[in-house]
Amino acid sequence: MFRYIVRRLLQMILTFFGATFVVFALMFANQDDPIQALVGEKTPSDSLRAALTERYHLDEGFLTQYWYYIKGLLTGDLGKSLTGRDISEMLADAWPVTIRLAILAILIAAAIAVTTGVYAGIRRGGLFDNGTLLMTLLLLAMPIVVLAPLAQLVFAMELRWFPATTTKNATLYELLLPAIVLATTVIATQLRVTRTSVVENLRADYVRTARAKGLAPRRVTWVHVLRNSLIPVITLIGVDLGVLMSGAIVTEEVFNIPGVGFNLARGIRTEDGPLVVGFVSVLVIIFLIVNLAVDLLYAALDPRIRYE
């Protein structure tokens, strides 16, 4: 196990630098005139342009700019955005609301996907199973850029069941609609994986043995089958964290949630390279740590798995 963790940590380091390099390269290639994008339609003064160019090394090459960024990152300095604010402070302000939104979305997605997937697996080939298949196909076919404004229009503006926008100190109720919208990005895949895993486990030898011993069908399903069926689902939830973070950019922008996704969308729109790369770097670290934790949990749930 120790050798496996060390090997994974080394892989995480390579993945982190590779991801930040790609993101930095994309922002560098996409930049036209970040100073002009910052001030909007106004014309920046020569002194402002010179100061920002010197501070962010905008007149130097890509590799030089990336080196300055990595040097600051290794010392714990995420730098400053083009607006002059510390990126670490912006992250500290944005994280609480995004964490609450992501946790709520994960809980909603897992509750719906696992429950529905188990029942669909038990009643495979039936009306309920075919209905869930149709629902998952619809969710997969509808991108979040369409679903988020549509949900806001119908449930917030027309029916007025939820608030149309939220604030930094939003309650769970105010975050419920955007969390449901965000959860739809992962419900379909989690549901189908759960259903397939349940169907496979229902045919396993240990299930026939448990039934032969006279165990109640509910206990066989919700204790023995469910535990083994959740192993691939838990792994998928770790991967889905990246999907949720990308979906949060659209969701937070539509519902005006001042979180990480909202700041990323604004940074991309204003060509604020330091802000985008700084935020994405932290997201990459979190994604890698969560995936390592999921792999270790995978071994805890399935004693047949041994990491060396």
C-alpha positions as CSV (number, residue, x, y, z in Angstrom):
1,M,0.0,0.0,0.0
2,F,2.8,2.4,0.9
3,R,4.6,1.9,-2.4
4,Y,1.3,2.4,-4.3
5,I,0.6,5.7,-2.5
6,V,4.1,6.9,-3.2
7,R,3.7,5.9,-6.9
8,R,0.4,7.7,-7.1
9,L,1.8,10.8,-5.5
10,L,4.6,11.0,-8.1
11,Q,2.0,10.5,-10.8
12,M,-0.1,13.3,-9.3
13,I,2.9,15.7,-9.4
14,L,3.4,15.0,-13.1
15,T,-0.3,15.3,-13.8
16,F,-0.5,18.6,-12.0
17,F,2.4,20.2,-13.9
18,G,1.1,18.8,-17.1
19,A,-2.4,20.2,-16.5
20,T,-1.2,23.6,-15.4
21,F,1.1,23.8,-18.4
22,V,-1.8,23.0,-20.8
23,V,-4.2,25.6,-19.1
24,F,-1.4,28.2,-19.1
25,A,-0.7,27.6,-22.8
26,L,-4.4,27.8,-23.7
27,M,-4.8,31.1,-21.8
28,F,-1.6,32.4,-23.4
29,A,-2.8,31.5,-26.9
30,N,-6.2,32.9,-26.3
31,Q,-5.0,36.3,-25.0
32,D,-5.5,39.2,-27.4
33,D,-5.1,42.2,-25.2
34,P,-5.9,41.4,-21.6
35,I,-5.4,45.0,-20.4
36,Q,-8.0,46.2,-22.9
37,A,-10.3,43.4,-21.9
38,L,-9.9,44.5,-18.3
39,V,-10.9,48.1,-18.8
40,G,-13.7,47.3,-21.3
41,E,-14.5,50.0,-23.9
42,K,-12.3,52.6,-22.2
43,T,-8.8,53.3,-23.5
44,P,-6.1,52.3,-20.8
45,S,-3.6,55.0,-20.1
46,D,0.0,54.4,-21.0
47,S,1.1,54.3,-17.4
48,L,-1.5,51.7,-16.5
49,R,-0.5,49.6,-19.5
50,A,3.2,49.8,-18.6
51,A,2.6,49.0,-15.0
52,L,0.4,45.9,-15.7
53,T,2.8,44.8,-18.5
54,E,5.7,44.9,-16.1
55,R,3.8,43.3,-13.1
56,Y,2.5,40.3,-15.1
57,H,5.5,40.0,-17.6
58,L,3.1,40.4,-20.5
59,D,5.9,41.5,-22.8
60,E,7.9,38.3,-22.2
61,G,7.5,34.9,-23.9
62,F,5.3,32.0,-22.9
63,L,7.9,29.9,-21.1
64,T,9.2,32.9,-19.1
65,Q,5.7,33.7,-18.0
66,Y,5.1,30.1,-17.1
67,W,8.3,30.0,-15.1
68,Y,7.3,33.0,-13.1
69,Y,3.9,31.4,-12.4
70,I,5.4,28.1,-11.3
71,K,8.0,29.8,-9.1
72,G,5.3,31.7,-7.3
73,L,3.1,28.6,-7.0
74,L,5.9,26.5,-5.4
75,T,6.2,29.1,-2.7
76,G,2.5,29.2,-2.1
77,D,1.9,32.4,-3.9
78,L,-1.0,32.2,-6.4
79,G,-0.3,35.8,-7.5
80,K,-2.7,38.6,-8.2
81,S,-5.5,38.9,-10.8
82,L,-5.4,41.7,-13.3
83,T,-7.8,43.6,-11.1
84,G,-5.1,43.7,-8.4
85,R,-6.8,41.3,-5.9
86,D,-4.9,38.4,-4.4
87,I,-6.1,35.2,-6.0
88,S,-5.8,33.3,-2.7
89,E,-8.2,35.8,-1.1
90,M,-10.6,35.4,-4.0
91,L,-10.5,31.7,-3.6
92,A,-11.1,32.0,0.1
93,D,-14.2,34.1,-0.6
94,A,-15.5,31.8,-3.4
95,W,-14.8,28.3,-2.0
96,P,-17.5,28.2,0.8
97,V,-20.5,28.7,-1.6
98,T,-19.0,26.4,-4.3
99,I,-18.3,23.6,-1.7
100,R,-21.9,23.8,-0.4
101,L,-23.2,23.7,-4.0
102,A,-21.0,20.8,-5.0
103,I,-21.8,18.7,-1.9
104,L,-25.5,19.3,-2.3
105,A,-25.3,18.3,-6.0
106,I,-23.3,15.1,-5.2
107,L,-25.8,14.1,-2.5
108,I,-28.8,14.7,-4.8
109,A,-27.2,12.9,-7.7
110,A,-26.1,9.9,-5.6
111,A,-29.5,9.6,-3.8
112,I,-31.4,9.6,-7.1
113,A,-29.0,7.6,-9.1
114,V,-28.4,4.8,-6.6
115,T,-32.0,4.4,-5.6
116,T,-33.3,4.5,-9.1
117,G,-30.5,2.4,-10.4
118,V,-31.1,-0.4,-7.9
119,Y,-34.9,-0.5,-8.6
120,A,-34.1,-0.5,-12.4
121,G,-31.7,-3.3,-12.0
122,I,-34.2,-5.4,-9.9
123,R,-36.9,-4.8,-12.5
124,R,-34.6,-5.1,-15.5
125,G,-36.5,-5.1,-18.8
126,G,-39.7,-3.8,-17.3
127,L,-41.5,-0.5,-17.7
128,F,-39.5,1.2,-14.9
129,D,-36.2,0.1,-16.3
130,N,-37.1,1.4,-19.8
131,G,-38.4,4.6,-18.4
132,T,-35.1,5.3,-16.6
133,L,-33.2,4.5,-19.8
134,L,-35.3,7.1,-21.6
135,M,-34.7,9.6,-18.8
136,T,-30.9,9.1,-18.9
137,L,-30.8,9.5,-22.6
138,L,-32.7,12.8,-22.3
139,L,-30.3,14.1,-19.6
140,L,-27.3,13.1,-21.7
141,A,-28.6,14.8,-24.7
142,M,-29.4,18.1,-23.0
143,P,-26.3,20.1,-22.2
144,I,-26.1,22.2,-19.0
145,V,-25.8,25.4,-21.0
146,V,-29.4,24.7,-22.1
147,L,-30.7,23.1,-18.9
148,A,-29.5,25.8,-16.5
149,P,-31.3,28.8,-18.1
150,L,-34.3,26.7,-18.9
151,A,-34.7,25.6,-15.3
152,Q,-34.2,29.2,-14.1
153,L,-36.9,30.4,-16.5
154,V,-39.5,27.7,-15.7
155,F,-39.0,27.0,-11.9
156,A,-37.7,30.4,-10.8
157,M,-39.2,33.1,-13.0
158,E,-42.5,31.4,-14.1
159,L,-43.5,29.1,-11.3
160,R,-41.5,31.1,-8.6
161,W,-40.7,27.9,-6.7
162,F,-37.1,28.9,-6.2
163,P,-35.1,32.2,-6.2
164,A,-33.7,33.1,-9.7
165,T,-30.4,34.2,-8.3
166,T,-28.5,33.7,-5.0
167,T,-25.9,35.5,-2.9
168,K,-22.6,34.6,-1.2
169,N,-24.5,33.6,2.0
170,A,-27.2,31.6,0.2
171,T,-29.2,29.1,2.2
172,L,-29.5,25.4,1.2
173,Y,-33.0,26.2,-0.2
174,E,-31.6,29.0,-2.4
175,L,-28.9,26.6,-3.7
176,L,-31.4,23.7,-4.3
177,L,-32.3,24.6,-7.9
178,P,-28.8,25.2,-9.1
179,A,-27.7,22.0,-7.2
180,I,-30.3,20.0,-9.0
181,V,-29.3,21.4,-12.3
182,L,-25.6,20.7,-11.6
183,A,-26.5,17.1,-10.4
184,T,-28.1,16.4,-13.8
185,T,-24.7,16.4,-15.4
186,V,-23.7,13.2,-13.5
187,I,-27.0,11.5,-12.6
188,A,-27.4,9.7,-15.9
189,T,-24.0,8.0,-15.9
190,Q,-24.2,7.1,-12.2
191,L,-27.7,5.6,-12.7
192,R,-26.7,3.4,-15.6
193,V,-23.5,2.2,-13.8
194,T,-25.5,1.4,-10.7
195,R,-28.2,-0.4,-12.7
196,T,-25.6,-2.5,-14.7
197,S,-23.7,-3.3,-11.5
198,V,-26.8,-4.5,-9.7
199,V,-27.8,-6.7,-12.6
200,E,-24.4,-8.3,-12.7
201,N,-24.4,-8.9,-8.9
202,L,-27.9,-10.3,-8.8
203,R,-26.5,-13.1,-11.0
204,A,-23.5,-13.8,-8.8
205,D,-23.0,-17.0,-6.8
206,Y,-23.0,-15.3,-3.4
207,V,-26.5,-14.0,-4.1
208,R,-27.8,-17.4,-4.9
209,T,-26.1,-18.7,-1.7
210,A,-27.7,-16.0,0.4
211,R,-31.1,-16.7,-1.0
212,A,-30.6,-20.5,-0.4
213,K,-29.8,-19.7,3.2
214,G,-33.3,-18.1,3.5
215,L,-32.2,-14.5,3.9
216,A,-35.0,-12.0,3.2
217,P,-34.9,-10.6,-0.4
218,R,-34.7,-7.0,0.9
219,R,-31.6,-7.9,3.0
220,V,-30.0,-9.6,0.1
221,T,-30.6,-6.6,-2.2
222,W,-29.9,-3.7,0.1
223,V,-27.0,-5.2,2.1
224,H,-25.1,-7.7,0.0
225,V,-25.9,-6.6,-3.6
226,L,-25.9,-2.9,-2.9
227,R,-22.5,-2.9,-1.1
228,N,-20.8,-4.7,-4.1
229,S,-22.7,-2.6,-6.6
230,L,-21.6,0.7,-5.1
231,I,-17.9,0.0,-5.7
232,P,-17.8,1.2,-9.4
233,V,-20.3,4.0,-8.5
234,I,-18.0,5.4,-5.8
235,T,-15.1,5.4,-8.3
236,L,-17.3,7.2,-10.8
237,I,-18.3,9.8,-8.2
238,G,-14.6,10.7,-7.8
239,V,-14.3,11.2,-11.6
240,D,-17.6,13.1,-11.7
241,L,-16.0,15.8,-9.5
242,G,-14.3,17.2,-12.6
243,V,-17.6,17.2,-14.4
244,L,-19.2,19.0,-11.5
245,M,-16.5,21.6,-11.5
246,S,-16.9,22.3,-15.2
247,G,-20.6,22.4,-14.9
248,A,-20.3,24.8,-12.0
249,I,-18.9,27.4,-14.3
250,V,-22.2,27.5,-16.3
251,T,-24.5,27.0,-13.3
252,E,-22.9,29.7,-11.1
253,E,-22.8,32.1,-14.0
254,V,-26.5,31.6,-14.8
255,F,-27.7,31.8,-11.2
256,N,-25.2,34.5,-10.3
257,I,-23.6,32.4,-7.5
258,P,-20.3,34.1,-6.5
259,G,-18.3,30.9,-6.4
260,V,-15.3,29.4,-8.1
261,G,-17.1,28.8,-11.3
262,F,-18.5,32.3,-11.4
263,N,-15.0,33.8,-11.0
264,L,-13.6,31.4,-13.6
265,A,-16.2,32.5,-16.1
266,R,-15.5,36.1,-15.4
267,G,-11.7,35.5,-15.7
268,I,-12.1,33.8,-19.1
269,R,-14.4,36.5,-20.3
270,T,-11.9,39.3,-19.3
271,E,-8.8,37.3,-20.4
272,D,-7.6,37.4,-16.8
273,G,-4.9,34.7,-17.2
274,P,-3.5,34.7,-13.6
275,L,-7.0,34.3,-12.2
276,V,-8.0,31.4,-14.5
277,V,-4.7,29.5,-14.1
278,G,-4.6,30.1,-10.3
279,F,-8.2,28.8,-9.8
280,V,-7.7,25.8,-12.2
281,S,-4.5,24.8,-10.4
282,V,-6.3,24.5,-7.1
283,L,-9.1,22.6,-8.8
284,V,-6.6,20.2,-10.3
285,I,-5.0,19.6,-6.8
286,I,-8.4,18.8,-5.3
287,F,-9.4,16.5,-8.2
288,L,-6.2,14.5,-7.8
289,I,-6.5,14.2,-4.0
290,V,-10.2,13.1,-4.3
291,N,-9.3,10.5,-6.9
292,L,-6.5,9.1,-4.7
293,A,-8.9,8.9,-1.8
294,V,-11.5,7.2,-3.9
295,D,-9.0,4.6,-5.0
296,L,-8.0,3.9,-1.4
297,L,-11.7,3.6,-0.5
298,Y,-12.2,1.2,-3.4
299,A,-9.7,-1.2,-1.7
300,A,-11.5,-0.8,1.6
301,L,-14.9,-1.7,0.1
302,D,-13.6,-4.7,-1.9
303,P,-11.2,-6.8,0.1
304,R,-10.2,-8.7,-3.1
305,I,-8.2,-5.6,-4.2
306,R,-4.7,-5.2,-3.0
307,Y,-2.5,-2.3,-4.0
308,E,1.2,-2.9,-4.2
